[in-house]
């Protein structure tokens, strides 16, 4: 089936007892997990992070099964080595000075170029690849997908805390990521030729070795005939990740087939979309957004329903009806960011740092379960410890 898709999730590697960041990646843990996951498990820029990647997939059920298998495998290996994993856009307590670079030439070069920005990049994302049957059209499709990106970000928010602080944002990861060069929305290239000319100019000037050093929210893959969504926070709940991937897949197919969709995407429309991106990282699914086509203000749930109606044929063609309904459930029950804030408030009487440690332990338990672990309003940190035992 055309428009196959793949999902990548980045996780924090934490101390299983405390939930605190591990600045040095356990070789025993990686070897144990690697025996089962093979090439699906990878290191990241910082030793406090790892990444998993599915194979190319045709169904949401297959995506769900693979992600749950990855998490179960990592949890089992982690129990042997005192390690846990956390799926959140930011770690509530991690600070830049704790991070150590993974010893690979690419990573040391990146840190050399980026300095403190690179060491402060303890940020975990959800990346979704969708196959484009005509790869030469990817730049045009990428440009016309940009107005939909803030919605995908809002549905994924999982980063309200950063370096021990309540940021006031639901998706702080996106704000921190803007410190990187070649980040944010892709440039408004109308053709593949324009995009390639941009990459070639940067490589000729020895600014980047290749296109993988372009870290846009959405980019053509260098090694696969796909468009890669990179804007979204990693999701604590597996069903959230699969539903977001399903919507993105439907959007790629819709824009590819319906060439009139956002065909006149302009500088004005881009400016309005940038405003929506800010609102997504600040307010998430609670916010009001500008409908770029009409310039009307709309609550998020209305905008989501409009987009789901727009891609209704694609959702039906892919069999993603359950995932579309789950997106509406995300709006009703909140994202990981909402739940983290609830856990923090339930534990705040114990002190700020104790409450954040409780959030981190809740994240670890929920990540490994693949869904939000319940927490009663008066729960104490011992409840979370018992969940992980």
WOJOJO-V941501 format. One record per helix or strand of 2 or more residues. SS is the DSSP state (~ for helix, > for strand). FROM is the first residue (numbers start at 1). TO is the last residue. If there is no record, write none. Layout:
<<SS:FROM:TO> <SS:FROM:TO>>
This chain:
<<>:5:15> <~:27:40> <>:41:43> <>:49:53> <~:60:81> <>:83:86> <~:96:98> <~:105:114> <~:116:119> <>:125:131> <~:135:156> <>:161:162> <>:165:166> <~:172:177> <~:192:204> <~:211:213> <>:218:220> <>:226:229> <~:238:257> <~:267:286> <>:288:291> <>:296:299> <~:300:310> <~:312:318> <~:321:333> <~:336:350> <~:352:369> <~:381:388>>
